[in-house]
Amino acid sequence: MKKKGFQQQSMVKWYDVKQLALTGLRSVISGVFGNYSDRREIQAALDLTDDNRNHIDRAPDEIWIDYISDLGDGFNSTYTMADLLAQEKLMVHANGVTTALPSAKIIIMGGDEVYPTPSLDEYNRRTKYLYEAAFPERCDEAEAEKTYLYAIPGNHDWYDGLGTFLKLFTQGRKWGRLHTRQSRSYFAIKLTENVWLWGLDVQLNSEIDQPQLSYFQGLKCPEKMKEGDRVILCTAEPSWVFHTHHLTDYSYERLTYFQKKCIDEQGLSLIATLTGDLHHYSHYTGVRTNGKIKSVIHNITAGGGGAFLHPTHFLKEKLTGLNANGITEELGLQARFPNKDESHMLAFKNFLFPFLNPGFGIVLGTLFLIIVWMLQSSVPVGDRSLISQLAGSYTVKDFVRNTANFLQHSPMAVILVIILVSGFIGFADNQTGEKGKKNHFKFAGAIHGILQVLLLFFFLWGLSRFNYWLLGQDVSQIEKNLANKHTSDFGINVTLLALLIVELVGVAGFLGSFLMGCYLFCSTYFFHIHYNEAFSSFRYEGYKNFLRIHVSKNKVTIYPIGVRNVTTQWETLIVNGKCRFKGKTASYELIDKPIEINLIG
């Protein structure tokens, strides 16, 4: 199928007001309907097949797998990573040795396969067409050469109730030469005789549904899994990070409940948990204790498939207090990408907020203009205008008195001011902090809102005096002309009005937007909150990553591959009626030492 009019998509502009509204609405709707209609249970009822549990006809002695998560955002970042996955081999250097990593037999997409919302059009333009171009179909492809594609849904995939996700990933479709094989939003794959990979669907941070529990518990039988088999678990969120960093997050309790029921009580062994959701790389390892049984666990976040970068400087060196459902973990941070210093430096990009998000400033400036308009409309005809009265305020005391006088005669303006401040209070991050300790950052949101209001009125005072000076008018003379109803002054009033609109919407909106950027910078740099809001504001394309995994009889080796700078120059070609993209393959590197998990003993 020819993709007529295909356009390379830019990164999602999260502070575009229309985008904010649509995403928020979809999130609310999906949450409401998710509580009453669990699509996972419907899948289980309609799926009568049993081969979903083992798609590799014969478990090989060894196999290569790619894990990539949080993709389908900007074209440059998403296609750069797809192009890397499609290379026949990648050459990496570790401990003075160069190793060739062959392309994968299986590709796992670990959640949030598209942004911002999961419409078919967005999936196609931001993900599917790109992977079809990177993995063009081969007419003479043999069964042994097939590459299988699996995916678990993240919260963005769930915003339409998982409808489009199920069409794309559970109906045996092909993405170029990538073959989808799963029949539900979760799956289990036998990699070798004693190693399995499980994909878990946690549906918008909800409880694990009973059909899914039964599905994974049913794997424990002689012809499928046997006692002592190892499990690599893929889930949609790094619950070990959220548990110690979010005040009211219960994802860790849900994850450990699943691990206990489906892994520990079945006599299986969990060796690694892979996730995305946070758009960076981090590797925690430590000891996992369940009763008297202790084991080494690797918890890896690899959410670098194409979405904007998340910071790493808020990550703790040690995660303690991980205890739920009889399972205890003590974890230490082994590596992160970008590193802490690089992450801190990137936070300074928040000072570019008004330039990168001009629509936000225009909307904020328009709200400022409406407040001023309502204040002026409260003045009886013939009385002094708001602008002229502020222009005649020569001291702060006069300014405060005159402003208060207008406010007390305009309840609607006061209501809008309260709404503005309340909006910034509601925006404040009150869910991030130390577990068990109350977060007081709503107070910071209130301070931010009050500063925005003060900015408006002090700016209004300054521009009132400036405009009269600019037009060469004396305030007292203007008032005298107005009192005498001199029609010749009408032109001056129109000019003042035009200046006021430009200055409030343009300049005041710009300054308010800059203040927003300062708030986000201080929040993420000093207090380690608002990491999502702060870094989504500048939509950084770099520092992408994925995992290339080698599974053999005796060992699992995970190679974390990172890209500091994505390719930005691509040429679009049409080959046999299908899109292809030509450009330089990005430079890549190992961003952590190879993670080796011994399966013997």
C-alpha positions in Angstrom: 0.0 0.0 0.0 1.4 3.4 -1.0 1.5 5.9 1.8 0.3 8.9 -0.2 1.2 12.2 1.4 3.2 10.6 4.2 4.8 13.3 6.4 7.5 12.8 8.9 6.0 13.6 12.3 7.6 15.9 14.8 7.7 15.2 18.5 4.3 15.6 20.2 3.8 19.2 21.6 2.5 18.3 25.0 1.9 22.0 26.0 -0.3 22.7 23.0 -3.6 23.5 24.6 -5.7 21.4 22.2 -3.3 18.5 22.7 -3.5 18.8 26.5 -7.3 18.9 26.4 -7.7 15.9 24.0 -5.2 13.7 25.9 -6.7 14.6 29.3 -10.2 13.8 28.0 -9.1 10.5 26.6 -7.4 9.6 29.8 -10.5 10.3 31.9 -12.8 8.4 29.5 -10.5 5.4 29.3 -10.2 5.4 33.1 -13.9 5.5 33.6 -14.8 2.8 31.1 -11.8 0.7 32.2 -13.4 0.4 35.6 -16.6 -1.0 34.1 -15.4 -2.9 31.0 -12.1 -4.7 31.3 -11.0 -5.5 27.7 -8.6 -8.2 29.0 -11.4 -10.3 30.3 -13.2 -10.0 26.9 -10.0 -11.1 25.1 -9.8 -14.2 27.3 -13.5 -15.1 26.7 -13.1 -14.8 22.9 -9.7 -16.4 22.6 -10.2 -20.2 22.2 -6.7 -20.9 21.0 -4.0 -22.4 23.2 -0.9 -21.9 20.9 -0.7 -18.3 22.2 1.5 -19.7 25.0 4.3 -21.0 22.9 4.9 -19.4 19.5 8.3 -20.7 18.8 7.6 -24.2 17.3 10.8 -25.7 18.7 12.7 -23.9 21.5 16.2 -23.4 20.1 19.5 -23.7 22.0 20.0 -20.0 21.7 18.1 -17.0 20.5 18.5 -13.2 20.1 15.8 -10.8 21.3 15.3 -7.0 21.1 13.4 -5.1 23.7 12.3 -1.6 22.9 9.7 0.6 24.6 8.0 4.0 24.4 8.2 4.5 20.7 5.9 6.1 18.1 6.6 9.8 18.9 8.8 11.9 16.7 9.9 10.5 13.3 13.7 11.1 13.8 13.9 9.3 17.1 11.5 6.5 16.4 13.0 5.7 12.9 16.6 6.0 14.1 15.9 3.2 16.6 13.9 1.1 14.1 16.8 1.4 11.6 19.3 0.2 14.3 17.1 -2.8 15.1 17.0 -3.7 11.4 20.8 -3.8 11.0 22.2 -7.3 10.3 24.6 -6.9 13.2 25.8 -4.3 15.7 29.4 -4.1 16.8 29.9 -3.2 20.4 33.0 -2.7 22.6 33.2 -3.9 26.2 36.3 -4.7 28.3 38.6 -4.2 25.4 36.7 -6.8 23.3 34.6 -6.1 20.2 31.5 -8.3 19.9 29.2 -8.7 17.0 25.5 -8.8 18.0 23.3 -10.4 15.3 19.8 -9.1 14.5 17.0 -10.4 16.7 14.6 -13.3 16.0 12.0 -11.6 18.3 11.2 -7.9 18.9 9.3 -7.0 22.0 7.6 -3.6 22.2 7.3 -2.9 25.9 4.5 -0.4 26.1 3.3 3.0 24.7 3.7 2.0 21.1 2.3 5.4 20.0 1.8 8.9 21.2 -0.2 10.9 22.0 -3.4 8.9 21.4 -3.9 5.4 19.9 -5.9 6.1 16.8 -5.2 4.0 13.8 -3.9 7.0 11.9 -1.4 7.8 14.7 -0.2 4.2 14.9 0.4 4.1 11.2 2.1 7.5 10.8 4.2 7.3 14.0 5.0 3.6 14.3 3.8 1.0 11.8 4.8 2.7 8.5 8.3 3.4 10.1 8.9 -0.3 11.1 7.6 -1.5 7.7 10.1 0.8 6.0 13.0 -0.4 8.3 12.0 -4.1 7.9 10.8 -4.3 4.2 9.0 -7.5 3.3 10.9 -10.3 1.5 9.2 -12.3 -1.1 11.4 -15.3 -0.7 11.4 -15.3 3.1 11.8 -18.8 4.6 10.0 -19.8 7.8 13.3 -19.9 9.7 14.1 -16.3 8.7 10.9 -14.8 10.1 11.1 -12.1 12.8 8.3 -12.1 15.3 6.8 -9.0 16.8 5.1 -8.9 20.2 3.8 -5.9 22.2 2.4 -5.2 25.6 0.2 -2.1 26.0 1.1 1.0 28.0 -1.3 3.7 29.2 -1.3 5.5 25.9 -2.3 2.3 24.1 -5.2 1.9 26.5 -6.7 5.4 25.8 -9.2 3.9 23.3 -9.9 0.9 25.4 -7.2 -1.1 23.6 -9.3 -1.3 20.4 -6.6 -0.3 17.9 -3.8 -2.1 19.7 -5.8 -5.4 19.4 -6.3 -4.9 15.7 -2.7 -4.3 15.0 -1.0 -6.8 17.3 -3.4 -9.7 17.9 -4.8 -10.6 14.4 -1.7 -12.1 12.8 -0.8 -9.0 10.8 2.5 -8.3 9.2 4.6 -5.1 9.6 6.9 -5.5 6.6 8.7 -8.7 7.4 7.7 -8.5 11.1 5.1 -11.1 12.0 2.7 -10.5 14.9 1.7 -13.8 16.7 0.0 -13.0 20.0 -3.8 -13.3 20.4 -4.1 -11.3 23.6 -2.6 -8.2 25.1 -0.3 -10.4 27.2 1.8 -13.4 26.2 4.4 -16.0 27.1 7.2 -17.1 24.8 9.4 -20.1 25.3 12.9 -18.9 24.4 15.0 -22.0 25.2 14.3 -25.2 27.1 14.5 -23.5 30.5 14.0 -19.7 29.8 10.7 -18.0 29.1 9.7 -14.4 28.4 6.4 -13.1 29.7 4.6 -10.0 28.7 2.2 -8.6 31.3 -0.8 -6.2 30.7 -1.3 -4.0 33.8 -4.1 -1.9 32.2 -3.7 1.7 33.5 -2.3 0.6 36.8 -5.2 -1.6 37.6 -5.4 -4.9 39.4 -4.3 -8.0 37.5 -7.4 -9.6 36.0 -8.3 -13.2 36.9 -8.1 -14.6 33.3 -4.6 -13.3 33.0 -3.6 -14.8 36.3 -5.1 -18.1 35.2 -3.3 -17.9 31.8 0.2 -17.6 33.4 -0.5 -20.1 36.2 -1.7 -22.5 33.6 1.7 -22.5 32.0 3.1 -24.7 34.8 2.6 -28.2 33.4 5.0 -30.8 32.1 4.5 -30.1 28.4 5.0 -26.3 29.0 6.9 -25.0 32.0 8.6 -27.1 34.6 9.8 -26.3 38.1 13.0 -24.3 38.1 12.4 -22.6 34.7 13.6 -19.0 34.5 11.3 -16.0 33.6 12.1 -12.7 32.1 9.2 -10.5 32.9 8.1 -7.5 30.8 5.8 -5.0 32.4 4.6 -1.5 31.5 6.0 0.6 34.4 9.0 0.6 36.7 7.0 0.0 39.9 10.2 -0.4 42.0 11.0 3.3 41.2 7.4 4.5 41.6 7.1 2.7 45.0 9.8 4.8 46.6 9.2 8.0 44.6 5.4 8.3 44.4 3.3 8.8 47.5 0.2 7.0 46.4 1.4 4.5 43.9 0.4 0.8 44.3 1.9 -0.7 41.2 4.6 -2.5 43.2 2.0 -4.3 45.3 0.2 -5.4 42.2 3.4 -6.5 40.5 4.7 -8.5 43.5 1.2 -10.1 43.9 1.5 -11.4 40.3 5.1 -12.6 40.9 4.1 -14.4 44.0 1.1 -16.2 42.5 2.4 -16.9 39.0 6.1 -17.3 39.5 7.1 -18.1 43.1 4.2 -20.4 44.0 4.7 -22.2 40.7 8.3 -23.0 41.6 9.7 -20.8 38.8 12.5 -18.3 39.1 12.4 -14.6 38.2 15.7 -13.4 36.8 15.0 -10.0 35.3 12.1 -7.5 35.0 12.1 -5.2 31.9 10.0 -2.1 31.6 9.7 1.3 29.9 7.3 4.2 30.8 10.2 6.3 32.0 12.0 7.4 28.8 15.6 6.7 29.9 17.8 3.8 30.8 18.4 2.6 34.4 19.6 -0.6 35.8 19.0 -1.7 39.4 20.2 -5.0 40.8 20.1 -6.5 44.2 18.8 -9.3 46.3 15.2 -10.5 46.1 13.9 -12.4 49.2 10.7 -14.4 49.4 10.6 -16.3 52.7 13.8 -18.2 53.0 14.5 -18.1 49.2 17.0 -15.4 48.1 17.9 -14.7 44.5 19.7 -12.0 42.5 17.3 -9.8 40.5 17.9 -7.3 37.7 15.3 -4.5 37.2 15.9 -2.6 34.0 14.1 0.5 32.6 14.6 0.9 28.9 12.1 3.4 27.7 14.2 4.9 24.9 12.4 3.8 21.8 11.5 7.3 20.4 9.6 9.4 23.0 10.9 12.5 24.6 13.7 12.0 27.2 13.0 11.7 30.9 15.6 12.8 33.4 17.7 10.4 35.5 19.0 12.8 38.2 16.0 12.1 40.4 16.8 8.3 40.6 18.0 7.2 44.0 21.3 5.3 44.3 19.6 2.8 46.6 16.0 1.7 46.7 14.9 0.5 50.2 11.5 -0.2 51.7 10.5 -2.5 48.8 8.4 -4.9 50.7 5.0 -6.2 49.6 3.2 -9.6 49.6 6.0 -11.3 51.4 8.6 -10.2 48.9 11.5 -7.9 49.8 14.0 -6.3 47.5 17.1 -4.3 48.2 18.3 -2.6 45.0 21.3 -0.5 44.0 21.6 1.6 40.9 24.2 0.2 38.6 23.9 2.5 35.5 21.8 5.2 34.0 21.7 7.0 30.6 22.0 9.9 30.4 24.2 10.2 33.5 23.3 12.4 36.4 25.3 15.4 35.3 24.0 15.3 31.8 20.5 15.0 33.1 21.0 18.1 35.3 22.3 20.1 32.4 19.4 19.2 30.2 17.0 20.6 32.8 18.2 24.1 31.9 16.3 23.8 28.6 13.2 24.7 30.6 14.3 28.3 30.3 13.5 28.0 26.6 9.9 27.1 27.5 8.2 30.2 25.9 10.1 29.7 22.6 9.4 25.9 22.4 5.7 26.3 23.5 4.5 29.5 22.0 0.9 28.4 22.1 1.0 28.2 25.9 2.1 31.8 26.2 -0.6 33.0 23.8 -3.4 31.2 25.7 -2.0 32.5 29.0 -1.8 36.1 27.6 -5.3 35.8 26.3 -6.5 34.9 29.8 -4.6 37.9 31.1 -6.4 40.1 28.5 -9.8 38.8 29.5 -9.1 39.6 33.2 -8.2 43.1 32.3 -11.2 43.4 30.0 -13.5 42.4 32.8 -11.8 44.9 35.2 -12.4 47.7 32.7 -16.0 46.7 31.9 -16.8 47.2 35.6 -16.1 51.0 35.3 -19.2 53.2 34.8 -19.3 55.2 31.6 -17.5 58.5 32.1 -15.3 57.3 34.9 -11.6 57.0 34.6 -10.4 54.0 32.6 -8.3 51.2 34.2 -5.3 52.1 32.0 -5.3 55.8 32.7 -5.8 55.3 36.4 -2.9 52.8 36.6 -0.8 55.2 34.5 -1.5 57.9 37.0 -0.3 55.7 39.9 3.1 57.1 40.8 3.8 54.9 43.8 3.3 51.2 44.7 0.8 52.3 47.3 -1.3 54.1 44.7 -1.0 51.2 42.4 -2.2 48.7 45.0 -5.1 51.0 46.1 -6.3 51.6 42.5 -6.0 47.9 41.5 -7.9 46.8 44.6 -10.6 49.4 43.8 -11.1 47.9 40.4 -11.1 44.3 41.7 -13.8 45.0 44.3 -16.1 46.2 41.5 -15.5 43.2 39.2 -16.4 39.9 40.8 -16.0 38.0 37.5 -12.4 39.2 37.2 -11.7 38.1 40.8 -13.2 34.7 39.9 -10.9 34.4 36.9 -7.9 35.3 39.1 -8.9 32.6 41.5 -9.4 30.0 38.7 -5.9 30.9 37.4 -4.2 30.5 40.7 -6.2 27.3 41.4 -5.2 25.9 38.0 -1.5 26.2 38.9 -2.2 24.7 42.3 -3.9 21.8 40.7 -1.0 21.4 38.2 1.6 21.2 41.1 3.1 17.7 41.6 1.7 16.5 44.9 2.3 12.8 44.3 6.1 12.7 44.2 8.3 12.5 47.2 9.4 10.1 50.0 6.9 7.3 50.7 5.1 7.9 54.0 5.9 11.6 54.0 3.5 14.3 53.2 4.2 16.4 50.0 3.8 20.1 50.4 4.4 21.1 46.8 0.8 22.3 46.4 2.1 25.3 48.3 4.8 25.8 45.6 1.9 25.7 43.0 0.1 28.4 45.0 3.2 30.6 45.0 3.6 30.0 41.3 0.0 31.1 40.6 0.3 34.2 42.8 3.5 35.2 41.0 1.6 34.9 37.7 -1.1 37.2 38.9 1.4 39.7 40.3 3.2 39.5 37.0 0.0 40.5 35.2 -0.8 43.5 37.4 2.7 44.9 37.7 3.2 44.5 34.0 -0.2 46.2 33.4 1.0 49.1 35.6 4.3 49.4 33.8 2.9 49.2 30.2 0.1 51.8 31.1 2.7 54.4 31.9 4.9 53.3 29.0 2.1 53.5 26.5 1.1 57.0 27.4 4.8 58.1 27.2 5.2 56.3 23.9 2.2 58.1 22.4 3.4 61.4 23.8 0.3 61.9 25.9 0.0 63.4 29.4 -2.3 61.4 31.7 -4.1 64.5 33.1 -4.6 65.9 29.6 -6.1 62.6 28.4 -8.5 62.6 31.3 -9.5 66.2 30.6 -10.2 65.4 27.0 -12.3 62.4 27.9 -14.2 64.5 30.4 -14.9 67.1 27.8 -15.8 64.4 25.3 -13.3 65.5 22.7 -13.9 63.1 19.8 -10.4 63.8 18.5 -9.1 61.6 21.3 -10.8 58.5 19.9 -7.8 57.7 17.7 -5.5 57.7 20.7 -7.8 55.3 22.6 -7.9 52.9 19.6 -4.1 52.9 19.5 -3.9 52.3 23.2 -6.3 49.4 22.9 -4.3 47.8 20.1 -1.1 48.2 22.1 -2.7 46.7 25.1 -3.9 43.6 23.2 -0.4 43.0 21.7 1.4 43.6 24.9 -0.8 41.4 27.1 -1.2 38.5 24.7 2.3 38.7 23.3 4.7 40.2 25.9 2.8 39.3 29.2 2.0 35.9 27.8 5.6 35.4 27.0 6.8 36.5 30.4 4.1 34.2 32.1 5.3 31.3 29.9 8.9 32.0 30.9 7.8 32.0 34.6 6.3 28.6 33.9 9.6 27.4 32.6 11.4 28.7 35.7 8.9 26.9 37.9 9.5 23.6 36.0 13.3 24.1 36.2 13.3 24.6 39.9 10.9 21.7 40.4 13.0 19.1 38.6 16.5 20.5 39.3 16.2 21.1 43.0 13.2 19.2 44.3 13.1 16.2 41.8 9.4 16.6 41.1 7.6 17.4 37.8 10.1 15.2 35.9 7.5 14.4 33.3 6.1 17.9 32.9 9.6 19.5 32.9 11.2 17.3 30.3 8.2 17.0 28.0 8.3 20.8 27.7 11.4 20.7 25.5 10.8 17.3 23.9 14.5 16.2 23.7 15.1 13.6 21.0 18.5 12.3 22.1 19.7 9.6 24.6 17.6 6.8 23.1 18.1 3.1 24.0 17.0 -0.5 23.6 18.1 -3.9 24.9 19.6 -6.7 22.7 19.3 -9.9 24.6 21.1 -13.2 24.0 19.6 -16.3 25.6 21.5 -19.6 25.6 21.3 -22.8 27.6 23.6 -21.6 30.3 23.4 -17.8 30.3 21.3 -14.7 29.5 23.3 -11.7 28.4 21.7 -8.3 28.1 23.4 -5.6 26.0 22.0 -2.1 26.6 22.5 -0.1 23.4 22.3 3.7 23.6 22.2 6.5 21.0 23.2 10.0 22.1 22.1 11.8 19.0 19.5 10.6 16.6 19.7 11.0 12.8 17.8 14.1 11.6 18.3 14.0 7.9 16.2 11.4 6.1 15.3 11.1 2.4 11.9 9.7 1.7 11.8 7.3 -1.2 9.0 5.3 -2.8 10.1 1.7 -3.7 7.5 -0.6 -5.3 4.8 1.7 -4.0 6.0 1.7 -0.4 7.9 4.2 1.7 11.6 3.8 2.4 13.8 6.2 4.3 17.4 6.8 3.5 19.8 8.3 6.0 23.0 7.7 8.0 22.7 5.0 10.6 23.1 6.6 14.0 26.2 6.2 16.2 25.5 3.8 19.1 27.4 2.5 22.1 27.0 0.2 25.1 25.6 2.3 27.9 26.1 -0.3 30.6 28.4 -3.3 30.9 26.8 -6.4 29.5 24.5 -7.9 32.1 25.3 -11.6 32.5 22.8 -13.9 34.2 24.2 -17.4 34.9 21.5 -20.1 34.5 23.6 -22.9 36.0 23.1 -23.7 39.6 
